[in-house]
Amino acid sequence: MRKLYYDPASTVCRPIIMFLAEHELEMELVHVDLTLGEHLSDWYAAVNPNRLVPVLDDNGFVITESATIMRYLALAANSEAYPTEPRLRARVDEALDWFNTGFYRDFGYGVVYPQILPHYRVDEAQLGPLLDWHSVRAQQRFSVLDNHMLRDGGWVAGKEFSIADMFGAALVTLVEMIGFDLAPYPNVRRWLEAVKSRPSWGEANAAFYGWRSAVREQRQAA
């Protein structure tokens, strides 16, 4: 039996849950509650020394990193969301890597997390310049997504829905935590609504919406 260690509200866990909701793969789900610090415990360090989620244990074969887990599960499910034709697959891999490196670094870790997660916050004197610098870079990333990757009205890696769309949408919806304005990016808004319209979205993101509501209340009260 495959086992997934995850937190349902985690940005990088949500796309895996979305994938599982769309495919018939047996999976034991083990909730590692980040809010309680369970990922920092000794028992979890034995699962993942990095003390991060997610982790997939496939009968003793253990892998980490969300995008890698999605590729692995997509191959196991023979999923059309991860095409076999080399060039089509390369486009999906390219989009996954783009989201997971530059986009997530600038927007997630540079703009969103310093504002909502205490352990990512810096001194107030440094916060403003940090957000300014990363905000410019994040806007550039959104422009690439809007004007290049989604310019033809399709999905992020071409004409077909893929695991890159699941992964990317989870990262982009972090905009809802801080009220980031997507008005300048009509293709991103169109694409995001298309991903959200899939039946698997609600199940995969219920915990995220709970977290989002809590963050919004905290920010309004501050």
C-alpha positions in Angstrom: 0.0 0.0 0.0 1.3 3.4 -0.9 1.4 5.9 1.9 1.4 9.7 1.5 2.6 11.9 4.4 1.0 15.3 3.9 -0.8 18.3 5.3 -4.0 19.0 3.4 -3.6 22.8 3.5 0.0 22.8 2.3 0.6 24.5 -1.0 2.7 21.7 -2.4 0.5 18.9 -1.1 -2.8 20.1 -2.6 -1.9 19.3 -6.2 -1.1 15.7 -5.2 -4.5 15.4 -3.5 -6.1 16.8 -6.6 -4.3 14.2 -8.7 -5.4 11.4 -6.4 -9.0 12.6 -6.7 -8.9 12.3 -10.4 -7.2 8.9 -10.5 -7.9 5.5 -9.0 -4.8 4.9 -7.0 -4.9 3.3 -3.6 -3.2 5.5 -1.0 -3.0 5.7 2.8 -3.0 9.3 3.8 -1.1 10.3 6.9 -1.8 13.8 8.1 1.3 15.6 9.3 -0.1 18.7 11.0 2.2 21.6 10.2 0.3 23.9 12.6 1.2 21.6 15.5 4.8 21.2 14.4 4.5 17.5 13.7 6.9 17.8 10.8 9.6 18.8 13.3 9.2 15.7 15.5 11.7 13.0 15.7 9.3 10.4 14.3 8.8 12.4 11.2 12.5 13.2 10.8 12.9 9.4 10.4 10.5 9.6 7.5 12.0 12.8 5.9 15.2 14.2 7.4 14.3 17.5 5.7 11.2 17.7 8.0 9.1 18.8 5.1 5.9 17.5 3.4 5.0 15.7 1.3 6.6 12.3 1.3 5.5 9.2 -0.6 6.3 5.8 0.6 5.6 3.2 -2.0 6.2 -0.1 -0.2 9.6 1.0 1.1 10.5 3.2 -1.8 10.5 6.7 -0.4 10.6 9.9 -2.4 10.1 13.5 -1.5 9.4 16.7 -3.5 5.9 17.4 -4.7 6.6 17.7 -8.4 8.6 14.4 -8.4 5.8 12.6 -6.5 3.3 13.8 -9.1 5.4 12.5 -11.9 5.9 9.2 -10.2 2.2 8.8 -9.5 1.2 9.9 -13.0 3.5 7.2 -14.4 2.0 4.6 -12.0 -1.5 5.6 -13.2 -0.6 5.8 -16.8 -2.2 9.3 -16.7 -3.0 11.4 -19.7 -2.1 14.3 -17.5 1.6 13.4 -18.0 1.9 12.6 -21.7 4.3 9.9 -23.1 5.3 11.7 -26.3 8.8 13.2 -25.5 8.2 16.8 -26.6 4.8 17.0 -24.9 6.3 15.6 -21.7 9.2 18.0 -21.9 6.7 20.9 -21.9 5.0 19.6 -18.8 8.3 19.1 -17.1 9.4 22.6 -18.1 6.3 24.1 -16.7 6.6 22.1 -13.4 10.2 23.2 -13.0 9.3 26.8 -13.8 6.6 27.0 -11.2 8.7 25.1 -8.6 11.8 27.3 -8.9 11.5 30.9 -10.1 7.8 31.5 -9.6 7.5 29.8 -6.2 10.8 31.4 -5.0 9.7 34.9 -5.9 6.0 34.8 -5.2 5.6 32.2 -2.5 8.8 32.6 -0.5 9.5 36.2 -1.4 6.0 37.9 -1.3 3.4 35.7 0.4 5.1 33.7 3.2 6.9 36.6 4.8 3.5 38.3 5.3 1.5 35.3 6.7 4.0 32.8 8.3 5.8 33.9 11.5 8.9 31.8 10.9 9.4 33.4 7.4 9.2 37.0 8.7 12.2 39.2 8.9 12.9 42.4 10.8 10.3 45.1 9.9 13.1 47.4 8.6 14.0 44.6 6.1 10.5 43.5 5.2 9.6 46.5 3.1 12.6 46.3 0.8 12.4 42.5 0.6 8.7 42.6 -0.5 9.4 45.4 -3.0 12.3 43.5 -4.6 10.4 40.2 -4.8 7.1 41.9 -5.8 8.8 43.2 -9.0 10.1 39.8 -9.8 6.8 38.1 -9.0 5.0 40.5 -11.4 7.5 39.6 -14.1 6.7 35.9 -13.5 3.0 36.5 -13.7 3.6 38.4 -17.0 5.4 35.4 -18.4 2.6 33.1 -17.3 0.0 35.4 -18.8 1.7 36.6 -22.0 3.7 33.5 -23.0 2.6 30.3 -21.3 -1.1 31.0 -21.5 -1.3 33.3 -24.5 -3.0 30.8 -26.8 -5.9 30.2 -24.4 -4.9 26.7 -23.5 -3.2 25.1 -20.5 0.3 25.9 -19.1 2.1 23.2 -21.1 0.0 23.2 -24.3 -3.5 22.2 -25.4 -4.1 19.5 -22.8 -4.7 19.7 -19.1 -1.6 18.3 -17.2 -0.1 17.8 -13.8 1.6 21.1 -14.4 -1.7 22.9 -14.2 -2.6 21.2 -10.9 0.7 22.1 -9.5 0.8 25.7 -10.8 -2.8 26.5 -9.8 -2.0 25.5 -6.2 0.9 28.0 -6.1 -1.0 30.8 -7.9 -3.9 30.6 -5.5 -1.6 31.9 -2.8 -2.8 35.3 -4.2 -5.9 34.8 -2.2 -3.9 34.9 1.0 -2.8 38.5 0.5 -5.2 40.0 -1.9 -2.7 40.1 -4.8 -4.4 41.7 -7.8 -4.7 39.4 -10.9 -6.6 42.0 -12.9 -3.6 42.7 -15.1 -3.4 39.1 -16.0 -6.6 38.0 -17.9 -5.1 34.7 -19.2 -4.1 33.7 -15.7 -7.6 34.5 -14.3 -9.2 32.5 -17.2 -6.9 29.5 -16.6 -7.3 29.6 -12.9 -11.1 29.5 -13.2 -10.8 26.5 -15.6 -8.6 24.6 -13.1 -11.0 25.4 -10.3 -14.0 24.2 -12.3 -12.7 20.6 -12.2 -14.6 18.4 -9.8 -11.4 17.4 -8.0 -10.6 21.0 -7.0 -13.0 21.4 -4.1 -12.0 18.2 -2.3 -8.3 18.9 -2.7 -8.5 22.5 -1.5 -11.0 22.5 1.3 -8.3 22.7 4.0 -6.6 25.5 2.1 -9.8 27.6 2.1 -10.0 27.1 5.8 -6.5 28.4 6.3 -7.1 31.2 3.9 -10.1 32.4 5.9 -8.1 32.3 9.1 -5.2 34.3 7.6 -7.7 36.9 6.2 -9.2 37.3 9.7 -5.8 37.8 11.3 -4.7 40.3 8.7 -7.9 42.3 9.1 -7.5 42.3 12.8 -3.9 43.4 12.7 
